[in-house]
Amino acid sequence: MKIQDLGSFLAQYASALLSHVDRAFPAVVREPGKLPELLRKPLGRQALAIHAARRALETYGTAIVVGEMGSGKSFIAAATAAAASERTLVLCPPHLVEKWRAEIEATVPKAQVVIAETITDLEQARKLPSDRPLFVVLSRERAKLGAPTVPQGIYFSRGIPRCIRCGQVFRDEKSGAIPGPASIAKLQRPVCARCGEPLYAPDPKRARRKDGSVKYPLAEYVKRRMRGFFDLLILDEAHEYKAADSAQGVAAGMLAEAIPRSLILTGTLFGGYASTLFFLLWRFVRPFREHFARDEVKKFIETYGAVERVEVVDKENRGITTRRGRTALRTKEIPATSPMLLYFLLPFTVFLKLSDVAGGLPPYGEEVREIDPGPLLEEWYDSLMGWFDDKDLRKEPHLLGAYFHAGVFSIDTATEGFNVADEYAHPPLELETLPKEEELVELVRQERARGRRVIVFVQNTGERNLAGRLERILTTSGFRARALYSSTASARKREAWIQKAVREGLDVLILHPRLVQTGLDLIDFPTLVYYQVEPSVYVLRQAARRSWRIGQKHPVRVVYFVYRATLQTKALGLLAAKAQASHAIEGLLVEGGLNAMANDEASVSLARALAGARDTSFDPSKIRIATLGLEGASANKLPENKELPPKRQCAGHIPSAPLELPTVGELEKEGVELPGRKRPPKEAAVLFPELLKAG
């Protein structure tokens, strides 16, 4: 068999590679072992996941469960806590608080479950009997929200603001200027970037509510007053704490500092960029700090991610000694990751697929529909984008946001026109219905004839209310359609609202994917349509899986709508690159399909498109997006395999193990046929460098 690419190489030599890896890195956990007494039995490999998570907690103090949506992460966490902890704190999104209570009570015998809304609730939990397992469920909103703050961790030395703990000088992130005492409160930086010291404290003058209760972040209260009380912290939807300085990320970090062990749950660990992992690892994986300080994000990206460096030449500023003109080197992170990043994950991460838990699931299919905009809409779009083509976006960066929305979203609401602040007003297109809308009506008609309900995901639900427009068009066409907004039903009541609409005969539900990305089961809607491009790979993967889960009896179909020859295709290509990098971290190596869109030689990323390049060509016949097994490829070459950074002096480091993989000679000894001893494809040099030492 002639080897054409990495996929065929792995397919041909998979058996020999796996046997060698199994000898070099024997599995820590092969059998489930004895489980704690539970009210429900584990399904499939859930028992093995519970035992593996418990072992990781005992060994490293950290366990990460990366499970596909519907694989039972909350059950695994509750069962692991029952085996490894007496007092557990659960941090979760606000709309999942009651679900966590129900999950724990249905799993752990004699569990005491307290939903913490106030400091009083925490103190009452402290007084509960110790002979029964205790679970305190805390919403991230209650964890982070408190009274307005005033600076506390800042002191001035000769008029220069510094961190009271490490002495770091503070500057305005945009201008680089050093703020004075009057403007220091405007820094909007909750912790020191170097050491993590909190920089603000609640304002005592505004720290009480009208009823006299204290406004105080419960995460900080646990850190200051209950350190050592809880044995285990469970972080649900942990990818939402990835930002460096977000209030919820800081609150989660406080809890991790106060509680000795952390069990991290997520369906989408990695967002495609190496930087999306940095603060998750730094906050919740203590051994990670042996290698990186809190302010070494750039070093981490250069070691385990990918950076594109572009030399920009300004020929208008040429001089006698600089004939090429003034040059500037610009760098930006691009979607890719080094396989060596797994060094920080494999010792304590459990990867679980839905097929590991439930057999007999219906088929799952995805397709991209490339829709011809037609001459009138195409002319309208080209005219709008032509206005941006006449601008130098590098010199007018304030237009980048408008350029993105014009290029990706405006064409879906062309009947409303498009305004660029006070600089330009593009007139509305006088057209009764747009090609995408006609395509959607036809798809819904076909699906209803098969007895299938449809969810339509859109981005514009505010001033440019596309959800409302589609609701009117579908209703006029004879369908029962409803648009769901964040104000329609609160997060906790959203699932009940949807179930009621289904009982009343709903055909189509229209909403923003963020409203249902976590915690909801939508098995009543086997067809999902991404009417507009979802920029976040986290949201796309989470929302697209709300329907394909245990209990689904119908084949699930996910359809992506894009207009041909627009930046929508470019956005889809960038999303493909990010999603493929995300899947690679989870062990899913997929090639082909979206590679046609994500290949950097034929299609640059949307970020580059923002700088003015609008090459939107791609081959739609090769596309099959991507949420289960993304058939896309990164737009960028894999990063070089680099040495690990030096370790810092810290207790309990991750054990080092050299990546010893078989050489070509060893493969031959094991009976692997290597016709002509051809070297494997160049991609293998990145993933398996040792293979190239022989031959």
C-alpha positions in Angstrom: 0.0 0.0 0.0 1.4 3.3 -1.0 1.5 5.8 1.9 0.0 9.1 0.9 -0.5 10.9 4.2 -0.4 10.5 7.9 -3.8 8.9 8.1 -2.9 6.0 5.8 0.5 5.7 7.6 -1.3 5.2 10.9 -3.8 2.9 9.4 -1.1 0.6 7.9 1.1 0.4 11.0 -1.5 1.0 13.8 -1.2 -2.5 15.3 2.6 -2.4 15.7 2.5 1.2 17.0 -0.1 0.4 19.5 1.7 -2.7 20.8 4.9 -0.7 21.2 3.2 2.2 23.0 1.4 -0.3 25.3 4.8 -1.7 26.3 6.5 1.7 26.7 3.6 3.3 28.6 1.5 0.6 30.3 -2.0 1.7 31.3 -2.3 2.8 34.9 -5.9 1.5 35.1 -7.1 -1.5 33.2 -9.9 -2.7 35.4 -12.6 -0.7 37.2 -11.7 -2.0 40.6 -14.1 -1.8 43.6 -16.6 1.0 43.3 -18.3 2.8 46.2 -21.9 1.9 47.0 -24.0 3.8 44.4 -27.8 4.1 43.7 -27.2 3.6 40.0 -25.0 1.3 38.0 -22.3 2.8 35.7 -22.9 2.3 32.0 -20.2 1.0 29.7 -16.8 2.4 30.6 -18.1 4.8 33.2 -16.8 2.5 35.9 -13.3 2.5 34.5 -13.5 6.3 34.2 -14.5 6.6 37.9 -11.6 4.4 39.0 -9.1 6.3 36.8 -10.3 9.7 38.1 -10.0 8.5 41.7 -6.5 7.2 41.0 -5.4 10.5 39.5 -6.8 12.5 42.4 -4.9 10.3 44.9 -1.7 10.6 42.9 -1.7 14.2 41.5 -4.5 15.9 43.3 -6.1 16.7 40.0 -8.2 14.7 37.6 -9.7 15.9 34.3 -12.6 14.2 32.6 -13.0 15.2 29.0 -16.3 13.5 28.0 -18.5 14.0 24.9 -21.8 15.6 25.6 -24.2 13.0 27.1 -21.5 10.6 28.3 -22.4 11.1 32.0 -19.7 13.4 33.3 -21.8 14.6 36.3 -22.6 10.9 37.3 -18.8 10.1 37.0 -18.0 13.1 39.2 -20.6 12.3 41.8 -19.5 8.7 42.0 -15.8 9.6 42.2 -16.5 12.1 45.0 -18.4 9.3 46.9 -15.2 7.2 46.6 -12.6 9.9 47.3 -14.2 12.6 49.4 -16.3 13.3 52.4 -17.0 17.0 51.7 -17.3 18.2 48.1 -17.9 21.6 46.6 -19.4 21.7 43.1 -19.0 24.9 41.0 -21.4 24.9 38.0 -23.3 27.3 35.7 -26.4 28.8 37.5 -29.0 26.9 35.4 -27.4 23.6 36.4 -27.6 24.0 40.1 -30.9 22.0 40.5 -29.7 19.4 38.0 -26.6 18.8 40.1 -28.7 18.4 43.2 -30.9 15.8 41.5 -27.8 14.0 40.0 -26.1 13.7 43.4 -29.2 12.5 45.2 -29.9 9.9 42.5 -26.3 8.6 42.6 -24.8 8.8 46.1 -26.6 7.1 49.1 -27.5 9.3 52.0 -25.9 12.3 50.4 -26.5 15.7 52.0 -26.8 18.4 49.3 -26.8 22.1 50.1 -27.3 24.8 47.4 -25.2 27.7 48.6 -26.7 31.1 47.9 -25.2 33.0 50.9 -22.5 32.9 53.5 -25.2 31.6 55.9 -25.7 28.6 53.7 -22.0 27.8 53.7 -21.9 28.0 57.5 -24.9 25.8 57.9 -23.3 23.2 55.7 -20.3 23.3 58.0 -22.5 22.3 60.9 -24.1 19.2 59.2 -23.3 15.7 60.5 -20.0 14.3 59.3 -21.2 10.7 59.1 -22.8 11.3 55.7 -21.2 12.6 52.4 -21.7 16.3 52.0 -22.1 18.1 48.7 -22.3 21.9 48.5 -23.5 23.2 45.0 -22.4 26.7 44.2 -23.3 28.6 41.0 -20.4 30.5 39.4 -22.4 33.7 39.7 -22.7 33.4 43.5 -19.0 32.4 43.6 -17.8 35.6 41.8 -20.3 38.3 42.5 -19.9 40.6 45.5 -19.9 44.3 46.4 -18.2 47.0 44.2 -14.5 46.9 44.9 -11.7 49.3 45.7 -7.9 48.8 45.3 -6.3 46.7 48.0 -3.3 44.8 46.6 -1.6 47.9 45.2 0.9 50.3 46.8 2.6 53.3 45.4 6.4 53.6 45.5 7.5 57.1 44.3 4.2 57.5 42.5 4.5 54.1 40.7 1.8 51.5 41.4 3.1 48.1 42.3 1.7 44.7 43.5 1.9 44.5 47.2 3.0 40.9 47.1 5.6 40.7 44.3 6.4 44.3 43.3 5.1 44.1 39.7 4.7 47.5 38.1 1.2 48.1 36.7 0.6 49.6 33.3 -2.5 50.3 31.2 -2.7 47.3 28.9 -3.7 49.4 25.9 -1.5 52.5 26.2 1.3 51.2 28.3 1.0 54.3 30.5 1.6 54.0 34.3 -1.7 55.1 36.0 -1.7 57.5 39.0 -3.6 57.1 42.2 -6.7 58.7 40.7 -7.0 56.3 37.8 -5.7 53.1 39.3 -9.2 51.8 39.9 -9.8 51.8 36.1 -7.2 49.1 35.5 -10.0 46.5 35.5 -7.5 43.8 36.4 -8.7 41.6 39.3 -5.3 39.9 40.0 -1.6 40.5 39.5 -0.5 39.0 36.2 2.7 37.8 37.8 1.7 36.3 41.1 -2.1 36.2 41.1 -2.5 38.4 44.1 -6.1 39.9 44.3 -5.9 43.6 43.6 -9.3 44.8 44.8 -11.5 44.2 47.9 -15.2 44.9 48.5 -16.1 48.5 49.2 -17.3 48.5 52.9 -19.6 51.4 52.2 -21.6 49.4 49.6 -21.1 45.9 50.9 -24.7 45.2 52.2 -28.0 44.6 50.5 -31.2 46.2 51.5 -32.1 43.3 53.7 -28.8 43.7 55.6 -27.1 40.6 54.2 -23.5 41.1 53.0 -22.6 41.2 49.3 -19.5 39.0 49.3 -18.1 36.6 46.7 -18.6 33.1 48.1 -15.4 31.8 46.4 -13.4 34.3 48.4 -15.2 33.4 51.6 -14.3 29.7 51.1 -10.7 30.7 50.5 -10.5 32.9 53.6 -12.8 31.2 56.1 -13.2 27.6 55.0 -9.8 26.6 53.7 -9.3 22.9 54.4 -13.0 22.2 55.1 -13.7 20.7 51.6 -11.8 17.7 50.4 -12.7 18.0 46.7 -13.6 20.7 44.2 -15.7 19.7 41.1 -15.6 22.2 38.3 -18.4 21.7 35.8 -18.0 23.2 32.3 -14.4 24.0 33.2 -13.6 25.4 29.8 -15.6 28.5 30.7 -12.8 29.4 33.2 -10.1 29.7 30.6 -9.8 33.5 30.4 -6.8 35.1 32.2 -8.7 37.8 34.1 -12.4 36.9 34.0 -14.2 37.2 37.3 -15.4 33.6 37.1 -12.0 32.3 36.2 -10.5 34.1 39.2 -13.2 32.8 41.5 -12.6 29.2 40.3 -8.9 29.7 40.9 -9.6 30.9 44.4 -11.5 27.7 45.2 -8.8 25.6 43.7 -6.3 27.2 46.0 -8.5 26.6 49.1 -9.4 23.0 48.3 -6.6 20.3 48.0 -8.0 18.3 45.1 -9.8 19.3 41.8 -11.9 17.2 39.5 -12.3 19.1 36.2 -15.2 18.3 33.9 -15.6 19.5 30.3 -16.9 18.4 27.0 -14.6 20.7 25.1 -11.2 21.1 26.8 -9.4 22.8 24.0 -10.4 25.7 21.8 -7.9 25.2 19.0 -5.3 27.8 20.3 -2.7 26.7 22.9 -3.4 29.8 24.9 -6.9 28.5 25.7 -5.4 25.8 27.8 -2.8 27.8 29.7 -4.9 29.3 32.5 -6.9 26.1 32.9 -3.7 24.2 33.5 -2.1 26.9 35.6 -5.2 27.3 37.9 -6.2 23.7 38.4 -3.1 21.5 37.7 -0.5 22.3 40.4 2.4 20.4 38.7 2.0 22.6 35.7 3.4 25.4 37.7 6.8 23.7 37.9 7.3 24.7 34.2 5.5 28.0 33.8 4.9 31.1 35.8 1.5 32.8 35.6 2.8 35.5 33.2 4.5 33.1 30.7 1.6 32.6 28.3 3.8 33.7 25.4 6.5 31.2 26.2 3.8 28.5 26.5 2.4 29.3 23.1 5.8 29.3 21.4 6.6 25.9 23.0 3.3 24.1 22.6 1.3 26.1 20.1 1.9 27.8 16.8 2.8 31.4 16.0 2.6 33.1 12.6 5.2 35.8 12.0 4.6 38.2 9.2 7.0 40.9 8.0 5.2 44.0 6.8 7.0 46.4 4.5 5.8 50.0 4.3 7.2 51.1 0.9 5.9 54.6 1.3 8.6 55.3 4.0 11.6 54.3 2.0 14.8 56.2 2.5 18.4 56.2 1.2 19.5 53.6 3.8 16.3 51.7 3.8 15.4 51.0 0.2 13.0 48.1 1.1 11.0 50.6 3.2 10.2 50.5 6.9 9.5 47.0 8.1 7.6 45.6 11.1 7.4 42.1 12.3 3.9 41.1 13.4 3.1 37.9 15.2 -0.2 36.2 16.0 -1.2 32.8 17.4 -2.8 30.4 15.0 -4.8 27.2 15.6 -2.4 24.4 16.2 -0.8 22.4 19.0 2.2 20.3 19.6 1.7 16.6 20.5 4.1 17.2 23.5 1.3 19.2 25.1 -0.2 15.8 26.1 2.7 15.6 28.6 0.6 17.8 30.8 -2.6 15.9 30.3 -2.2 12.2 29.9 -1.1 11.4 33.6 -4.5 12.6 35.0 -7.0 13.0 32.1 -9.8 10.6 31.3 -11.1 10.9 27.7 -14.6 9.4 27.3 -16.7 9.2 24.1 -20.4 8.7 24.0 -19.9 5.3 22.3 -17.9 4.2 25.3 -21.0 4.6 27.4 -24.0 3.8 25.2 -24.2 1.3 22.3 -26.8 1.4 19.6 -26.9 5.1 19.1 -28.5 6.3 15.9 -26.4 7.6 13.0 -25.0 11.1 13.2 -24.4 13.0 10.0 -23.2 16.5 9.0 -23.3 18.5 5.8 -22.4 21.9 4.6 -24.8 23.6 2.2 -23.2 26.1 -0.1 -26.0 28.5 -1.2 -25.8 30.7 -4.3 -26.7 34.2 -3.1 -28.1 35.1 -6.5 -27.2 38.3 -8.6 -29.0 40.9 -6.5 -27.7 39.7 -3.1 -24.2 39.1 -4.5 -24.1 42.7 -5.9 -25.3 44.1 -2.6 -22.7 42.2 -0.7 -19.8 43.0 -3.0 -20.8 46.7 -2.9 -20.7 46.7 0.9 -17.3 44.8 1.1 -15.9 47.1 -1.6 -16.2 50.0 0.8 -13.9 48.1 3.2 -11.6 47.2 0.4 -10.8 50.9 0.0 -9.7 51.1 3.6 -6.4 50.2 5.1 -7.6 48.2 8.1 -4.1 48.1 9.6 -4.2 51.9 9.9 -7.9 52.0 10.9 -8.2 49.1 13.4 -11.5 50.5 14.7 -13.1 49.1 11.6 -12.1 45.5 12.1 -15.2 44.6 14.1 -17.4 46.2 11.6 -15.5 44.4 8.8 -16.1 41.0 10.5 -19.8 41.6 11.0 -20.2 42.9 7.5 -18.3 40.0 5.9 -19.8 37.2 7.9 -23.3 38.3 9.1 -24.6 41.2 7.1 -25.6 39.2 4.1 -28.1 37.2 6.3 -29.9 40.5 7.2 -29.4 42.4 3.9 -33.0 43.6 3.9 -32.1 45.8 6.9 -29.0 47.4 5.3 -25.7 47.8 7.2 -24.3 50.8 9.0 -20.6 51.4 10.0 -21.1 53.8 12.9 -21.3 57.3 11.5 -18.9 56.6 8.6 -21.1 54.7 6.2 -24.6 53.5 5.6 -25.3 50.7 3.2 -28.9 50.7 2.0 -31.3 47.8 2.6 -31.8 45.3 -0.2 -35.4 45.3 -1.4 -36.0 41.6 -1.7 -38.9 39.8 -0.1 -37.0 36.6 0.9 -33.3 35.8 0.7 -31.9 32.5 -0.8 -31.0 31.1 2.6 -34.5 31.7 3.9 -36.0 29.9 0.9 -33.5 27.0 1.5 -34.5 26.8 5.1 -38.2 26.7 4.4 -37.7 23.8 2.0 -35.5 21.9 4.5 -38.1 22.3 7.2 -40.8 21.1 4.9 -38.9 18.0 4.1 -38.1 17.3 7.7 -41.7 17.8 8.9 -42.8 15.3 6.2 -40.5 12.8 7.9 -41.8 13.6 11.4 -38.7 15.5 12.5 -38.5 18.8 14.4 -35.8 21.3 13.6 -33.6 23.7 15.6 -32.2 26.7 13.8 -29.1 28.4 15.4 -28.6 32.1 14.6 -26.3 34.8 15.8 -28.4 37.9 15.3 -31.1 38.0 18.0 -30.8 41.6 19.1 -31.2 44.8 17.1 -30.8 43.0 13.8 -33.3 40.3 14.9 -32.8 37.5 12.4 -34.5 35.1 14.8 -37.7 37.1 14.7 -37.6 37.4 10.9 -37.2 33.6 10.4 -40.0 33.0 12.9 -42.3 35.2 10.7 -41.2 33.6 7.5 -41.7 30.0 8.7 -45.0 30.8 10.4 -46.3 32.4 7.1 -45.1 29.2 5.3 -47.4 27.1 7.5 -45.0 25.9 10.3 -45.3 26.2 14.0 -42.1 28.2 14.7 -41.0 29.9 17.9 -38.0 32.1 18.6 -36.4 31.7 22.0 -34.4 34.6 23.6 -32.5 34.9 26.8 -35.4 37.0 28.1 -38.1 34.5 27.1 -37.2 32.1 29.9 -34.5 32.1 32.6 -31.7 29.5 32.2 -33.2 27.3 34.9 -36.7 27.3 33.3 -35.5 27.1 29.6 -35.7 23.3 29.3 -39.3 23.3 30.7 -40.3 26.1 28.3 -39.0 24.0 25.3 -40.7 20.9 26.5 -44.0 22.8 26.8 -43.6 24.2 23.2 -43.0 20.6 21.9 -46.2 19.3 23.6 -48.1 22.2 21.9 -46.9 21.0 18.4 -43.7 23.0 17.8 -42.0 22.3 14.4 -39.1 24.7 14.5 -37.2 26.3 17.4 -35.0 29.4 16.6 -32.4 30.6 19.0 -28.8 31.5 19.7 -26.7 28.4 20.3 -25.3 29.8 23.6 -28.7 29.4 25.2 -28.5 25.6 24.9 -24.8 24.9 24.9 -24.8 23.3 28.4 -27.0 21.1 30.4 -30.0 20.7 28.1 -31.3 17.5 26.4 -32.9 18.3 23.1 -33.6 14.8 21.7 -36.9 16.1 20.4 -35.0 17.9 17.7 -33.0 15.5 15.5 -32.2 18.1 12.9 -30.0 21.1 13.7 -29.3 23.9 11.3 -26.4 26.4 11.8 -28.0 29.2 9.8 -25.1 31.5 10.6 -21.5 30.7 11.4 -20.8 30.2 15.2 -17.4 31.8 15.8 -16.6 29.8 19.0 -15.6 26.1 18.7 -16.6 25.6 22.3 -20.2 26.7 21.6 -20.4 24.9 18.3 -19.3 21.5 19.7 -21.4 21.8 22.8 -24.7 23.0 21.1 -24.4 20.6 18.2 -24.4 17.7 20.6 -27.6 18.5 22.5 -29.6 16.1 20.3 -27.3 13.2 19.8 -27.2 11.5 23.2 -28.6 8.6 25.2 -32.3 8.3 24.5 -32.2 9.6 20.9 -34.0 7.2 18.6 -33.8 9.1 15.3 -30.7 9.7 13.1 -29.2 13.1 14.0 -28.5 15.5 11.1 -26.5 18.8 11.5 -26.6 21.2 8.5 -24.4 24.2 8.1 -25.6 27.0 5.8 -23.1 29.3 4.1 -23.3 31.6 1.1 -20.9 30.8 -1.7 -17.9 33.2 -2.3 -18.4 35.2 1.0 -16.4 35.4 4.2 -18.8 32.9 5.7 -16.8 30.2 3.9 -13.6 31.7 5.3 -15.0 31.8 8.9 -16.0 28.1 8.5 -12.5 27.3 7.4 -11.0 29.0 10.5 -13.5 27.2 12.7 -12.5 23.9 11.1 -8.8 24.5 11.9 -9.6 25.3 15.5 -11.9 22.3 15.9 -9.3 19.9 14.4 -6.7 21.1 16.8 -9.3 20.6 19.6 -10.0 17.0 18.5 -6.3 16.2 18.2 -5.8 16.9 21.9 -8.7 14.5 22.6 -7.1 11.8 20.4 -9.1 12.2 17.3 -6.8 12.4 14.2 -8.9 13.3 11.2 -7.9 14.3 7.7 -9.5 15.3 4.5 -12.9 17.0 4.2 -12.5 20.5 5.5 -8.8 20.4 4.7 -9.8 22.0 1.4 -11.0 25.0 3.4 -8.4 25.1 6.1 -5.3 24.6 4.0 -3.2 27.8 4.3 -2.0 27.6 0.7 -5.5 27.8 -0.7 -7.4 29.5 2.1 -6.1 31.9 4.7 -7.7 32.2 8.1 -10.5 34.7 8.8 -8.0 36.7 10.9 -6.0 37.3 7.8 -9.1 38.0 5.9 -9.8 40.8 8.3 -6.6 42.4 7.1 -8.1 42.7 3.6 -7.7 39.4 1.8 -11.0 38.1 0.6 -10.2 34.9 -1.3 -13.2 32.8 -0.5 -12.8 29.9 -2.9 -13.2 26.3 -1.6 -14.4 22.9 -2.8 -17.8 22.3 -1.1 -17.9 18.7 -2.4 -15.1 17.8 0.0 -16.6 19.3 3.1 -18.0 17.5 6.1 -17.7 19.6 9.2 -16.8 18.5 12.2 -18.2 18.2 15.6 -17.8 14.4 16.1 -14.9 13.7 13.9 -13.8 16.9 12.2 -12.8 16.0 8.7 -10.9 19.3 8.5 -7.2 20.0 8.8 -5.4 22.8 10.4 -4.4 25.7 8.1 -0.9 25.5 9.6 2.0 23.2 9.8 2.3 21.3 13.0 4.8 23.0 15.4 8.2 21.5 15.9 8.7 19.1 18.8 10.5 21.1 21.4 12.1 20.3 24.7 10.1 20.9 27.9 10.9 24.1 29.8 13.0 23.7 32.9 11.1 22.6 36.0 10.5 24.9 38.9 11.0 23.9 42.5 7.6 22.7 43.4 6.3 19.7 45.3 4.7 16.8 43.4 5.9 17.2 39.9 4.7 15.3 36.9 7.0 12.3 36.3 9.0 12.7 33.1 8.9 9.9 30.6 10.8 10.0 27.3 8.6 9.5 24.2 10.2 6.2 23.1 8.5 5.0 19.9 9.6 2.2 17.6 12.2 2.8 14.9 11.7 1.5 11.4 14.1 -1.3 12.2 12.0 -2.4 15.2 8.9 -2.3 13.0 10.5 -4.6 10.6 11.4 -7.1 13.3 7.8 -7.2 14.3 6.8 -8.2 10.8 5.6 -4.9 9.5 6.1 -4.7 5.8 8.0 -1.6 4.6 8.2 -1.9 0.8 11.3 -0.2 -0.4 11.9 1.1 3.1 10.2 4.3 2.2 10.3 7.0 4.8 6.9 7.9 6.3 5.3 11.2 5.3 6.8 14.4 6.7 3.9 14.8 9.1 5.1 11.7 11.0 8.3 13.5 11.8 6.4 15.7 14.1 4.2 13.1 15.9 6.8 10.3 15.8 10.3 11.7 15.4 12.0 8.5 16.6 10.6 6.7 13.6 13.0 8.5 11.3 16.2 7.7 13.2 16.6 4.4 11.2 16.5 4.2 7.4 
